[in-house]
Amino acid sequence: MLERISPAELKQRLDRCEDLVLLDVREPEEMARAGLPGALRIPLGEIPGRIQDLDPEKEIVVFCHYGLRSAQVAIFLAQRDFEHVLNLTGGINAWSLTVDPTVPRY
């Protein structure tokens, strides 16, 4: 089952300084346009080869542009015994629209 987190919920958790891993799975050119500070950047296609870069014990919030690719990654990780994976609903686009309008939309 895919667990989700809204941009507003993520903002609240970040404001409380909760220990979350933000995982950006967009392509490098997308990452250069907009992003979230402190995010780990691993493009979707590199995830299988870099799964060792992720700690299965940490809570991971996966995001992309709209939330579709990140949903694929969240499911992939959950199938590999990552128990605390959340997909950012609406991706970086929703973050910009509802939380931080200074994050460029594209």
Backbone bond lengths (Angstrom), bond angles and torsions (degrees), N, CA, C in turn:
res aa  C-N    CA-C-N  psi(-1)  N-CA   C-N-CA  omega(-1)  CA-C   N-CA-C  phi
1 M - - - 1.456 - - 1.527 109.27 -
2 L 1.302 115.69 132.77 1.459 122.49 -179.81 1.519 109.74 -82.90
3 E 1.326 115.48 120.68 1.463 119.82 176.21 1.523 108.15 -94.41
4 R 1.320 114.87 143.44 1.464 120.71 -176.01 1.520 110.50 -123.27
5 I 1.335 114.48 159.08 1.452 121.87 172.41 1.524 107.08 -137.95
6 S 1.306 116.58 135.93 1.463 120.25 178.80 1.526 109.35 -80.70
7 P 1.324 117.17 159.30 1.458 118.99 175.68 1.535 112.35 -56.52
8 A 1.318 117.80 -41.04 1.472 120.78 -179.70 1.528 111.12 -63.77
9 E 1.327 117.25 -41.53 1.467 120.61 178.23 1.528 110.91 -64.88
10 L 1.328 115.63 -41.75 1.464 119.19 178.29 1.522 110.37 -62.80
11 K 1.305 117.82 -43.49 1.470 121.82 178.71 1.523 110.29 -57.77
12 Q 1.326 117.30 -45.23 1.465 121.03 178.90 1.528 111.00 -59.87
13 R 1.302 116.15 -43.98 1.463 120.60 -178.34 1.527 111.08 -68.24
14 L 1.314 116.91 -38.34 1.463 119.74 176.62 1.523 110.66 -67.21
15 D 1.326 116.96 -39.65 1.464 120.77 177.38 1.524 111.84 -61.54
16 R 1.328 116.88 -29.62 1.470 121.51 177.32 1.529 111.73 -85.24
17 C 1.329 115.64 4.50 1.474 122.39 179.25 1.521 112.55 58.69
18 E 1.334 116.31 35.86 1.464 119.69 176.60 1.527 109.61 -67.64
19 D 1.305 115.50 149.21 1.461 122.24 -177.10 1.526 109.64 -80.76
20 L 1.330 115.90 91.61 1.456 122.41 -179.37 1.523 109.16 -121.64
21 V 1.316 115.99 145.75 1.458 121.06 170.57 1.517 106.49 -99.41
22 L 1.321 116.99 121.00 1.459 121.84 174.24 1.516 106.96 -92.61
23 L 1.318 116.88 120.34 1.463 122.11 -176.46 1.519 109.42 -114.38
24 D 1.325 115.83 109.44 1.461 123.47 179.69 1.520 107.99 -91.94
25 V 1.335 117.34 116.78 1.468 121.11 -176.46 1.530 112.70 -108.07
26 R 1.324 116.50 16.87 1.462 120.14 178.14 1.534 110.42 -76.98
27 E 1.303 116.22 172.69 1.461 122.31 177.89 1.529 109.79 -77.06
28 P 1.338 117.89 154.15 1.465 120.72 -176.52 1.532 114.44 -52.74
29 E 1.326 117.81 -39.63 1.469 119.28 -179.90 1.531 111.48 -66.32
30 E 1.321 117.48 -30.80 1.466 121.05 175.07 1.524 110.17 -71.69
31 M 1.314 115.48 -42.26 1.459 120.37 -179.96 1.521 111.26 -60.55
32 A 1.336 116.38 -33.85 1.461 121.17 179.76 1.535 111.36 -69.12
33 R 1.315 117.66 -24.81 1.472 121.63 -178.35 1.527 112.71 -79.25
34 A 1.314 116.23 -40.41 1.467 120.94 -174.59 1.517 108.38 -161.25
35 G 1.323 116.04 152.55 1.452 118.95 178.52 1.509 112.06 -169.99
36 L 1.304 114.79 -178.64 1.455 122.13 176.12 1.522 108.10 -113.19
37 P 1.328 117.31 133.30 1.468 120.27 -178.60 1.525 112.15 -57.66
38 G 1.319 114.58 136.31 1.453 120.37 176.04 1.511 115.36 81.68
39 A 1.326 117.51 2.51 1.470 120.11 -178.35 1.524 110.98 -71.22
40 L 1.316 114.91 141.67 1.456 122.54 170.87 1.516 106.66 -80.21
41 R 1.316 116.87 128.22 1.463 120.88 -174.74 1.528 110.72 -107.93
42 I 1.328 115.05 108.80 1.462 121.52 176.07 1.529 107.06 -135.37
43 P 1.333 117.97 106.00 1.467 119.49 179.29 1.528 112.14 -56.87
44 L 1.318 115.67 149.30 1.466 123.23 -177.30 1.527 112.64 -44.02
45 G 1.305 117.47 -50.06 1.456 121.27 -176.18 1.519 114.87 -65.19
46 E 1.325 116.86 -18.27 1.461 121.09 -179.47 1.532 113.28 -94.00
47 I 1.321 116.98 -9.61 1.470 120.45 -174.98 1.531 112.51 -55.39
48 P 1.338 120.52 -50.25 1.472 118.75 -177.41 1.532 113.16 -57.65
49 G 1.321 117.15 -37.92 1.459 120.93 -178.68 1.513 114.18 -81.64
50 R 1.325 116.46 -10.94 1.472 119.65 -178.22 1.521 112.74 -121.69
51 I 1.317 116.44 18.37 1.464 119.96 -178.38 1.531 111.18 -59.01
52 Q 1.337 117.00 -27.49 1.461 120.67 178.54 1.530 111.78 -67.58
53 D 1.329 118.60 -15.04 1.467 122.45 176.71 1.527 111.89 -77.32
54 L 1.313 116.87 -7.20 1.465 121.90 -177.44 1.520 110.48 -110.29
55 D 1.315 115.84 141.89 1.462 122.00 179.53 1.528 108.87 -96.51
56 P 1.339 118.12 114.88 1.467 120.37 -178.38 1.523 113.68 -65.21
57 E 1.333 117.23 -13.15 1.466 121.17 179.18 1.531 112.15 -85.96
58 K 1.321 117.44 -17.61 1.467 121.64 -177.73 1.524 110.69 -85.37
59 E 1.324 115.52 155.31 1.456 120.42 172.90 1.527 107.30 -84.06
60 I 1.330 115.89 124.60 1.456 122.01 -174.33 1.527 109.17 -116.45
61 V 1.326 115.85 127.97 1.465 121.93 173.88 1.525 106.64 -107.82
62 V 1.326 115.84 113.99 1.455 122.35 -177.39 1.519 108.74 -95.74
63 F 1.352 116.09 136.40 1.459 118.45 176.54 1.521 111.25 -143.20
64 C 1.323 113.76 157.21 1.459 122.88 175.58 1.526 106.59 -141.31
65 H 1.319 117.66 -150.40 1.459 120.77 -178.70 1.527 111.79 -72.78
66 Y 1.326 116.84 -54.84 1.470 121.29 -177.04 1.532 114.38 -117.70
67 G 1.321 117.98 -8.91 1.456 120.97 178.55 1.516 115.30 107.00
68 L 1.319 118.09 0.83 1.472 120.13 -178.31 1.526 111.92 -83.62
69 R 1.317 116.86 -51.16 1.472 119.44 178.85 1.522 110.46 -64.52
70 S 1.320 116.08 -39.61 1.466 119.02 -179.93 1.524 111.03 -64.83
71 A 1.323 117.80 -32.10 1.465 120.49 176.11 1.527 109.72 -63.51
72 Q 1.329 117.05 -40.55 1.465 120.62 177.65 1.524 110.54 -61.24
73 V 1.332 116.45 -43.04 1.465 120.58 -179.75 1.528 110.36 -67.45
74 A 1.314 117.53 -41.67 1.464 120.77 179.45 1.531 110.63 -60.10
75 I 1.303 117.06 -43.44 1.467 121.37 177.84 1.534 110.22 -64.63
76 F 1.332 116.18 -44.92 1.469 121.43 178.28 1.529 110.63 -56.23
77 L 1.329 116.63 -46.83 1.463 120.35 -179.23 1.531 111.35 -67.04
78 A 1.316 116.47 -41.73 1.468 120.07 179.25 1.530 110.95 -60.83
79 Q 1.310 116.91 -35.54 1.464 121.02 178.82 1.528 112.41 -71.01
80 R 1.337 115.60 -12.58 1.465 121.41 -179.89 1.522 111.50 -112.52
81 D 1.323 114.49 31.98 1.472 122.75 172.62 1.525 115.34 69.87
82 F 1.327 117.33 22.22 1.455 120.38 168.17 1.528 104.98 -85.57
83 E 1.326 116.10 113.34 1.462 120.14 -170.83 1.524 114.58 -90.55
84 H 1.318 117.43 -14.60 1.464 120.44 -173.53 1.533 110.19 -124.29
85 V 1.311 116.26 68.71 1.460 121.42 -177.85 1.530 109.07 -119.43
86 L 1.330 115.00 130.53 1.460 121.51 178.68 1.520 109.34 -124.53
87 N 1.314 116.53 143.40 1.461 122.40 175.38 1.531 108.44 -100.91
88 L 1.336 116.27 129.46 1.460 120.66 178.03 1.531 108.94 -74.53
89 T 1.312 116.51 112.05 1.459 122.43 -178.50 1.528 110.15 -62.42
90 G 1.316 116.03 123.94 1.464 120.75 178.24 1.509 115.06 81.33
91 G 1.328 117.37 -3.37 1.453 122.46 174.96 1.520 115.08 61.74
92 I 1.327 114.43 -159.73 1.462 121.22 -178.40 1.528 110.70 -64.92
93 N 1.325 116.63 -26.53 1.463 120.53 177.31 1.530 110.62 -63.46
94 A 1.315 117.07 -46.25 1.472 120.87 179.01 1.521 110.59 -68.14
95 W 1.330 117.50 -35.49 1.456 121.06 176.68 1.533 109.48 -58.14
96 S 1.329 115.73 -46.58 1.461 120.49 -179.97 1.524 112.03 -64.36
97 L 1.318 116.60 -40.10 1.471 121.08 -178.08 1.523 113.25 -71.72
98 T 1.333 117.20 -34.45 1.465 118.98 -170.29 1.519 115.13 -113.76
99 V 1.326 118.20 -19.41 1.471 119.91 -175.28 1.517 112.42 -118.81
100 D 1.315 117.02 -52.00 1.464 120.90 -172.29 1.527 110.90 -136.38
101 P 1.327 117.74 92.79 1.464 120.45 -178.32 1.525 113.59 -67.86
102 T 1.346 118.64 -7.90 1.459 119.52 176.31 1.528 112.23 -77.72
103 V 1.335 116.52 -14.17 1.462 120.66 175.05 1.528 107.13 -76.35
104 P 1.324 117.93 118.44 1.464 120.54 -176.83 1.527 112.57 -60.23
105 R 1.322 114.46 141.87 1.470 120.73 173.26 1.520 107.41 -98.71
106 Y 1.319 115.87 149.80 1.466 120.36 179.61 1.501 110.05 -145.26
